[in-house]
Amino acid sequence: MEQCGLNVTYAHHFLRPTVLPDGEKGLYHWLAGFADDFFPEFSEEEKIVIYGKIKDKIEPYLWKGGVWEADYSRIQISAVKAS
């Protein structure tokens, strides 16, 4: 931001874990909505297999108490145009 002529006056990074709706299907809905563009050449059946492999890999980390919890993080920044 500073290279673009802004002076950063505040920056705060924080974790924002977010429960995905729809229980067990929540991960598949999230992948279909946000990751689908990474797999345009695959059929729906192939995507289900890929999503299943993703599920198996991340389940120990993001499946918590019967829900999927996305491990989002955020950054809040305040800046002013340099004079």
KOLGU-4560 file (N, C-alpha, C; in nm, 3 decimals, padded with zeros to 5 digits):
<recs>
<n_xx: 00.082 n_yy: -00.117 n_zz: 00.000 ca_xx: 00.000 ca_yy: 00.000 ca_zz: 00.000 c_xx: 00.088 c_yy: 00.125 c_zz: 00.000 mol: A seq: 1 type: MET>
<n_xx: 00.195 n_yy: 00.119 n_zz: 00.077 ca_xx: 00.284 ca_yy: 00.235 ca_zz: 00.085 c_xx: 00.352 c_yy: 00.260 c_zz: -00.049 mol: A seq: 2 type: GLU>
<n_xx: 00.381 n_yy: 00.154 n_zz: -00.124 ca_xx: 00.440 ca_yy: 00.171 ca_zz: -00.257 c_xx: 00.343 c_yy: 00.236 c_zz: -00.354 mol: A seq: 3 type: GLN>
<n_xx: 00.215 n_yy: 00.235 n_zz: -00.319 ca_xx: 00.112 ca_yy: 00.297 ca_zz: -00.404 c_xx: 00.072 c_yy: 00.435 c_zz: -00.354 mol: A seq: 4 type: CYS>
<n_xx: 00.147 n_yy: 00.491 n_zz: -00.259 ca_xx: 00.123 ca_yy: 00.626 ca_zz: -00.214 c_xx: 00.029 c_yy: 00.640 c_zz: -00.095 mol: A seq: 5 type: GLY>
<n_xx: 00.013 n_yy: 00.534 n_zz: -00.017 ca_xx: -00.071 ca_yy: 00.540 ca_zz: 00.103 c_xx: 00.016 c_yy: 00.522 c_zz: 00.226 mol: A seq: 6 type: LEU>
<n_xx: -00.020 n_yy: 00.591 n_zz: 00.332 ca_xx: 00.046 ca_yy: 00.571 ca_zz: 00.462 c_xx: -00.045 c_yy: 00.486 c_zz: 00.548 mol: A seq: 7 type: ASN>
<n_xx: 00.001 n_yy: 00.369 n_zz: 00.586 ca_xx: -00.077 ca_yy: 00.278 ca_zz: 00.670 c_xx: -00.073 c_yy: 00.332 c_zz: 00.813 mol: A seq: 8 type: VAL>
<n_xx: -00.192 n_yy: 00.355 n_zz: 00.868 ca_xx: -00.200 ca_yy: 00.406 ca_zz: 01.005 c_xx: -00.242 c_yy: 00.298 c_zz: 01.104 mol: A seq: 9 type: THR>
<n_xx: -00.295 n_yy: 00.188 n_zz: 01.053 ca_xx: -00.342 ca_yy: 00.080 ca_zz: 01.141 c_xx: -00.349 c_yy: -00.049 c_zz: 01.059 mol: A seq: 10 type: TYR>
<n_xx: -00.303 n_yy: -00.157 n_zz: 01.116 ca_xx: -00.316 ca_yy: -00.289 ca_zz: 01.053 c_xx: -00.336 c_yy: -00.393 c_zz: 01.163 mol: A seq: 11 type: ALA>
<n_xx: -00.436 n_yy: -00.475 n_zz: 01.146 ca_xx: -00.466 ca_yy: -00.577 ca_zz: 01.246 c_xx: -00.505 c_yy: -00.707 c_zz: 01.174 mol: A seq: 12 type: HIS>
<n_xx: -00.431 n_yy: -00.813 n_zz: 01.202 ca_xx: -00.461 ca_yy: -00.946 ca_zz: 01.146 c_xx: -00.524 c_yy: -01.029 c_zz: 01.257 mol: A seq: 13 type: HIS>
<n_xx: -00.634 n_yy: -01.097 n_zz: 01.223 ca_xx: -00.699 ca_yy: -01.181 ca_zz: 01.324 c_xx: -00.763 c_yy: -01.303 c_zz: 01.258 mol: A seq: 14 type: PHE>
<n_xx: -00.777 n_yy: -01.408 n_zz: 01.337 ca_xx: -00.842 ca_yy: -01.530 ca_zz: 01.291 c_xx: -00.994 c_yy: -01.512 c_zz: 01.298 mol: A seq: 15 type: LEU>
<n_xx: -01.063 n_yy: -01.567 n_zz: 01.199 ca_xx: -01.208 ca_yy: -01.557 ca_zz: 01.197 c_xx: -01.267 c_yy: -01.692 c_zz: 01.154 mol: A seq: 16 type: ARG>
<n_xx: -01.258 n_yy: -01.793 n_zz: 01.242 ca_xx: -01.315 ca_yy: -01.924 ca_zz: 01.207 c_xx: -01.465 c_yy: -01.908 c_zz: 01.179 mol: A seq: 17 type: PRO>
<n_xx: -01.511 n_yy: -01.975 n_zz: 01.074 ca_xx: -01.650 ca_yy: -01.959 ca_zz: 01.030 c_xx: -01.713 c_yy: -02.095 c_zz: 01.006 mol: A seq: 18 type: THR>
<n_xx: -01.823 n_yy: -02.121 n_zz: 01.073 ca_xx: -01.895 ca_yy: -02.247 ca_zz: 01.054 c_xx: -01.963 c_yy: -02.244 c_zz: 00.918 mol: A seq: 19 type: VAL>
<n_xx: -01.943 n_yy: -02.350 n_zz: 00.840 ca_xx: -02.009 ca_yy: -02.362 ca_zz: 00.711 c_xx: -02.148 c_yy: -02.420 c_zz: 00.733 mol: A seq: 20 type: LEU>
<n_xx: -02.252 n_yy: -02.363 n_zz: 00.672 ca_xx: -02.387 ca_yy: -02.415 ca_zz: 00.692 c_xx: -02.405 c_yy: -02.552 c_zz: 00.627 mol: A seq: 21 type: PRO>
<n_xx: -02.509 n_yy: -02.620 n_zz: 00.660 ca_xx: -02.551 ca_yy: -02.747 ca_zz: 00.600 c_xx: -02.475 c_yy: -02.869 c_zz: 00.652 mol: A seq: 22 type: ASP>
<n_xx: -02.421 n_yy: -02.859 n_zz: 00.773 ca_xx: -02.361 ca_yy: -02.976 ca_zz: 00.837 c_xx: -02.255 c_yy: -03.043 c_zz: 00.753 mol: A seq: 23 type: GLY>
<n_xx: -02.268 n_yy: -03.173 n_zz: 00.737 ca_xx: -02.167 ca_yy: -03.250 ca_zz: 00.665 c_xx: -02.153 c_yy: -03.207 c_zz: 00.519 mol: A seq: 24 type: GLU>
<n_xx: -02.260 n_yy: -03.160 n_zz: 00.457 ca_xx: -02.257 ca_yy: -03.117 ca_zz: 00.317 c_xx: -02.197 c_yy: -02.977 c_zz: 00.301 mol: A seq: 25 type: LYS>
<n_xx: -02.173 n_yy: -02.909 n_zz: 00.412 ca_xx: -02.124 ca_yy: -02.771 ca_zz: 00.407 c_xx: -01.994 c_yy: -02.756 c_zz: 00.329 mol: A seq: 26 type: GLY>
<n_xx: -01.902 n_yy: -02.849 n_zz: 00.346 ca_xx: -01.775 ca_yy: -02.841 ca_zz: 00.274 c_xx: -01.797 c_yy: -02.853 c_zz: 00.124 mol: A seq: 27 type: LEU>
<n_xx: -01.882 n_yy: -02.946 n_zz: 00.081 ca_xx: -01.907 ca_yy: -02.964 ca_zz: -00.061 c_xx: -01.972 c_yy: -02.839 c_zz: -00.121 mol: A seq: 28 type: TYR>
<n_xx: -02.062 n_yy: -02.776 n_zz: -00.047 ca_xx: -02.124 ca_yy: -02.653 ca_zz: -00.095 c_xx: -02.020 c_yy: -02.541 c_zz: -00.106 mol: A seq: 29 type: HIS>
<n_xx: -01.932 n_yy: -02.533 n_zz: -00.006 ca_xx: -01.827 ca_yy: -02.431 ca_zz: -00.009 c_xx: -01.734 c_yy: -02.454 c_zz: -00.128 mol: A seq: 30 type: TRP>
<n_xx: -01.691 n_yy: -02.579 n_zz: -00.148 ca_xx: -01.602 ca_yy: -02.609 ca_zz: -00.260 c_xx: -01.670 c_yy: -02.579 c_zz: -00.394 mol: A seq: 31 type: LEU>
<n_xx: -01.797 n_yy: -02.613 n_zz: -00.407 ca_xx: -01.868 ca_yy: -02.587 ca_zz: -00.532 c_xx: -01.878 c_yy: -02.436 c_zz: -00.558 mol: A seq: 32 type: ALA>
<n_xx: -01.891 n_yy: -02.358 n_zz: -00.452 ca_xx: -01.904 ca_yy: -02.214 ca_zz: -00.467 c_xx: -01.774 c_yy: -02.139 c_zz: -00.486 mol: A seq: 33 type: GLY>
<n_xx: -01.667 n_yy: -02.186 n_zz: -00.421 ca_xx: -01.542 ca_yy: -02.110 ca_zz: -00.423 c_xx: -01.428 c_yy: -02.177 c_zz: -00.498 mol: A seq: 34 type: PHE>
<n_xx: -01.429 n_yy: -02.307 n_zz: -00.510 ca_xx: -01.316 ca_yy: -02.376 ca_zz: -00.573 c_xx: -01.350 c_yy: -02.434 c_zz: -00.709 mol: A seq: 35 type: ALA>
<n_xx: -01.475 n_yy: -02.427 n_zz: -00.747 ca_xx: -01.520 ca_yy: -02.489 ca_zz: -00.872 c_xx: -01.443 c_yy: -02.438 c_zz: -00.994 mol: A seq: 36 type: ASP>
<n_xx: -01.405 n_yy: -02.311 n_zz: -00.994 ca_xx: -01.334 ca_yy: -02.254 ca_zz: -01.108 c_xx: -01.195 c_yy: -02.315 c_zz: -01.127 mol: A seq: 37 type: ASP>
<n_xx: -01.142 n_yy: -02.381 n_zz: -01.025 ca_xx: -01.012 ca_yy: -02.445 ca_zz: -01.038 c_xx: -01.020 c_yy: -02.579 c_zz: -01.112 mol: A seq: 38 type: PHE>
<n_xx: -01.141 n_yy: -02.629 n_zz: -01.133 ca_xx: -01.160 ca_yy: -02.760 ca_zz: -01.193 c_xx: -01.254 c_yy: -02.757 c_zz: -01.314 mol: A seq: 39 type: PHE>
<n_xx: -01.237 n_yy: -02.662 n_zz: -01.407 ca_xx: -01.335 ca_yy: -02.650 ca_zz: -01.516 c_xx: -01.334 c_yy: -02.769 c_zz: -01.613 mol: A seq: 40 type: PRO>
<n_xx: -01.222 n_yy: -02.837 n_zz: -01.623 ca_xx: -01.212 ca_yy: -02.947 ca_zz: -01.720 c_xx: -01.266 c_yy: -03.080 c_zz: -01.666 mol: A seq: 41 type: GLU>
<n_xx: -01.309 n_yy: -03.083 n_zz: -01.540 ca_xx: -01.355 ca_yy: -03.207 ca_zz: -01.481 c_xx: -01.507 c_yy: -03.216 c_zz: -01.482 mol: A seq: 42 type: PHE>
<n_xx: -01.557 n_yy: -03.337 n_zz: -01.497 ca_xx: -01.701 ca_yy: -03.361 ca_zz: -01.491 c_xx: -01.747 c_yy: -03.350 c_zz: -01.346 mol: A seq: 43 type: SER>
<n_xx: -01.879 n_yy: -03.342 n_zz: -01.327 ca_xx: -01.933 ca_yy: -03.335 ca_zz: -01.190 c_xx: -01.893 c_yy: -03.458 c_zz: -01.110 mol: A seq: 44 type: GLU>
<n_xx: -01.892 n_yy: -03.574 n_zz: -01.173 ca_xx: -01.853 ca_yy: -03.697 ca_zz: -01.103 c_xx: -01.706 c_yy: -03.692 c_zz: -01.060 mol: A seq: 45 type: GLU>
<n_xx: -01.621 n_yy: -03.640 n_zz: -01.148 ca_xx: -01.479 ca_yy: -03.628 ca_zz: -01.114 c_xx: -01.458 c_yy: -03.527 c_zz: -01.001 mol: A seq: 46 type: GLU>
<n_xx: -01.535 n_yy: -03.418 n_zz: -01.003 ca_xx: -01.524 ca_yy: -03.318 ca_zz: -00.897 c_xx: -01.563 c_yy: -03.378 c_zz: -00.762 mol: A seq: 47 type: LYS>
<n_xx: -01.663 n_yy: -03.463 n_zz: -00.760 ca_xx: -01.704 ca_yy: -03.527 ca_zz: -00.634 c_xx: -01.589 c_yy: -03.610 c_zz: -00.578 mol: A seq: 48 type: ILE>
<n_xx: -01.517 n_yy: -03.680 n_zz: -00.666 ca_xx: -01.401 ca_yy: -03.758 ca_zz: -00.621 c_xx: -01.292 c_yy: -03.664 c_zz: -00.567 mol: A seq: 49 type: VAL>
<n_xx: -01.265 n_yy: -03.556 n_zz: -00.640 ca_xx: -01.163 ca_yy: -03.459 ca_zz: -00.596 c_xx: -01.203 c_yy: -03.399 c_zz: -00.463 mol: A seq: 50 type: ILE>
<n_xx: -01.328 n_yy: -03.355 n_zz: -00.451 ca_xx: -01.375 ca_yy: -03.295 ca_zz: -00.326 c_xx: -01.368 c_yy: -03.396 c_zz: -00.211 mol: A seq: 51 type: TYR>
<n_xx: -01.391 n_yy: -03.522 n_zz: -00.241 ca_xx: -01.379 ca_yy: -03.625 ca_zz: -00.138 c_xx: -01.236 c_yy: -03.637 c_zz: -00.087 mol: A seq: 52 type: GLY>
<n_xx: -01.140 n_yy: -03.626 n_zz: -00.179 ca_xx: -00.999 ca_yy: -03.631 ca_zz: -00.139 c_xx: -00.961 c_yy: -03.509 c_zz: -00.056 mol: A seq: 53 type: LYS>
<n_xx: -01.014 n_yy: -03.393 n_zz: -00.094 ca_xx: -00.991 ca_yy: -03.272 ca_zz: -00.014 c_xx: -01.049 c_yy: -03.291 c_zz: 00.125 mol: A seq: 54 type: ILE>
<n_xx: -01.171 n_yy: -03.341 n_zz: 00.132 ca_xx: -01.239 ca_yy: -03.366 ca_zz: 00.260 c_xx: -01.154 c_yy: -03.456 c_zz: 00.349 mol: A seq: 55 type: LYS>
<n_xx: -01.105 n_yy: -03.566 n_zz: 00.293 ca_xx: -01.025 ca_yy: -03.660 ca_zz: 00.371 c_xx: -00.899 c_yy: -03.594 c_zz: 00.428 mol: A seq: 56 type: ASP>
<n_xx: -00.839 n_yy: -03.504 n_zz: 00.350 ca_xx: -00.715 ca_yy: -03.440 ca_zz: 00.393 c_xx: -00.738 c_yy: -03.336 c_zz: 00.502 mol: A seq: 57 type: LYS>
<n_xx: -00.847 n_yy: -03.261 n_zz: 00.493 ca_xx: -00.867 ca_yy: -03.151 ca_zz: 00.589 c_xx: -00.958 c_yy: -03.185 c_zz: 00.706 mol: A seq: 58 type: ILE>
<n_xx: -01.025 n_yy: -03.298 n_zz: 00.699 ca_xx: -01.119 ca_yy: -03.335 ca_zz: 00.805 c_xx: -01.059 c_yy: -03.331 c_zz: 00.945 mol: A seq: 59 type: GLU>
<n_xx: -00.938 n_yy: -03.381 n_zz: 00.967 ca_xx: -00.883 ca_yy: -03.377 ca_zz: 01.104 c_xx: -00.866 c_yy: -03.235 c_zz: 01.159 mol: A seq: 60 type: PRO>
<n_xx: -00.861 n_yy: -03.137 n_zz: 01.071 ca_xx: -00.836 ca_yy: -03.000 ca_zz: 01.113 c_xx: -00.961 c_yy: -02.911 c_zz: 01.117 mol: A seq: 61 type: TYR>
<n_xx: -01.054 n_yy: -02.936 n_zz: 01.026 ca_xx: -01.167 ca_yy: -02.844 ca_zz: 01.010 c_xx: -01.304 c_yy: -02.903 c_zz: 01.041 mol: A seq: 62 type: LEU>
<n_xx: -01.313 n_yy: -03.031 n_zz: 01.069 ca_xx: -01.441 ca_yy: -03.092 ca_zz: 01.108 c_xx: -01.445 c_yy: -03.090 c_zz: 01.260 mol: A seq: 63 type: TRP>
<n_xx: -01.532 n_yy: -03.006 n_zz: 01.315 ca_xx: -01.532 ca_yy: -02.984 ca_zz: 01.460 c_xx: -01.673 c_yy: -02.995 c_zz: 01.515 mol: A seq: 64 type: LYS>
<n_xx: -01.695 n_yy: -03.094 n_zz: 01.597 ca_xx: -01.823 ca_yy: -03.107 ca_zz: 01.664 c_xx: -01.942 c_yy: -03.121 c_zz: 01.572 mol: A seq: 65 type: GLY>
<n_xx: -01.924 n_yy: -03.188 n_zz: 01.462 ca_xx: -02.035 ca_yy: -03.210 ca_zz: 01.368 c_xx: -02.058 c_yy: -03.100 c_zz: 01.267 mol: A seq: 66 type: GLY>
<n_xx: -01.964 n_yy: -03.006 n_zz: 01.257 ca_xx: -01.973 ca_yy: -02.899 ca_zz: 01.157 c_xx: -01.837 c_yy: -02.874 c_zz: 01.095 mol: A seq: 67 type: VAL>
<n_xx: -01.840 n_yy: -02.822 n_zz: 00.974 ca_xx: -01.717 ca_yy: -02.778 ca_zz: 00.909 c_xx: -01.690 c_yy: -02.635 c_zz: 00.951 mol: A seq: 68 type: TRP>
<n_xx: -01.566 n_yy: -02.607 n_zz: 00.989 ca_xx: -01.528 ca_yy: -02.472 ca_zz: 01.031 c_xx: -01.416 c_yy: -02.423 c_zz: 00.941 mol: A seq: 69 type: GLU>
<n_xx: -01.448 n_yy: -02.328 n_zz: 00.854 ca_xx: -01.347 ca_yy: -02.270 ca_zz: 00.765 c_xx: -01.249 c_yy: -02.187 c_zz: 00.847 mol: A seq: 70 type: ALA>
<n_xx: -01.122 n_yy: -02.203 n_zz: 00.819 ca_xx: -01.018 ca_yy: -02.133 ca_zz: 00.897 c_xx: -00.979 c_yy: -02.001 c_zz: 00.831 mol: A seq: 71 type: ASP>
<n_xx: -01.079 n_yy: -01.913 n_zz: 00.820 ca_xx: -01.055 ca_yy: -01.782 ca_zz: 00.762 c_xx: -00.969 c_yy: -01.697 c_zz: 00.854 mol: A seq: 72 type: TYR>
<n_xx: -00.896 n_yy: -01.606 n_zz: 00.794 ca_xx: -00.830 ca_yy: -01.501 ca_zz: 00.871 c_xx: -00.857 c_yy: -01.370 c_zz: 00.797 mol: A seq: 73 type: SER>
<n_xx: -00.852 n_yy: -01.263 n_zz: 00.872 ca_xx: -00.884 ca_yy: -01.131 ca_zz: 00.817 c_xx: -00.772 c_yy: -01.034 c_zz: 00.850 mol: A seq: 74 type: ARG>
<n_xx: -00.769 n_yy: -00.928 n_zz: 00.773 ca_xx: -00.680 ca_yy: -00.816 ca_zz: 00.802 c_xx: -00.761 c_yy: -00.688 c_zz: 00.786 mol: A seq: 75 type: ILE>
<n_xx: -00.753 n_yy: -00.603 n_zz: 00.886 ca_xx: -00.815 ca_yy: -00.472 ca_zz: 00.880 c_xx: -00.704 c_yy: -00.369 c_zz: 00.867 mol: A seq: 76 type: GLN>
<n_xx: -00.719 n_yy: -00.282 n_zz: 00.771 ca_xx: -00.616 ca_yy: -00.181 ca_zz: 00.746 c_xx: -00.682 c_yy: -00.045 c_zz: 00.730 mol: A seq: 77 type: ILE>
<n_xx: -00.618 n_yy: 00.053 n_zz: 00.789 ca_xx: -00.659 ca_yy: 00.191 ca_zz: 00.769 c_xx: -00.539 c_yy: 00.264 c_zz: 00.712 mol: A seq: 78 type: SER>
<n_xx: -00.562 n_yy: 00.343 n_zz: 00.608 ca_xx: -00.453 ca_yy: 00.415 ca_zz: 00.544 c_xx: -00.504 c_yy: 00.548 c_zz: 00.492 mol: A seq: 79 type: ALA>
<n_xx: -00.413 n_yy: 00.641 n_zz: 00.478 ca_xx: -00.445 ca_yy: 00.771 ca_zz: 00.421 c_xx: -00.350 c_yy: 00.800 c_zz: 00.305 mol: A seq: 80 type: VAL>
<n_xx: -00.400 n_yy: 00.877 n_zz: 00.211 ca_xx: -00.319 ca_yy: 00.911 ca_zz: 00.096 c_xx: -00.203 c_yy: 00.998 c_zz: 00.141 mol: A seq: 81 type: LYS>
<n_xx: -00.084 n_yy: 00.961 n_zz: 00.098 ca_xx: 00.036 ca_yy: 01.036 ca_zz: 00.135 c_xx: 00.029 c_yy: 01.175 c_zz: 00.073 mol: A seq: 82 type: ALA>
<n_xx: 00.077 n_yy: 01.272 n_zz: 00.147 ca_xx: 00.072 ca_yy: 01.409 ca_zz: 00.094 c_xx: 00.197 c_yy: 01.445 c_zz: 00.019 mol: A seq: 83 type: SER>
</recs>
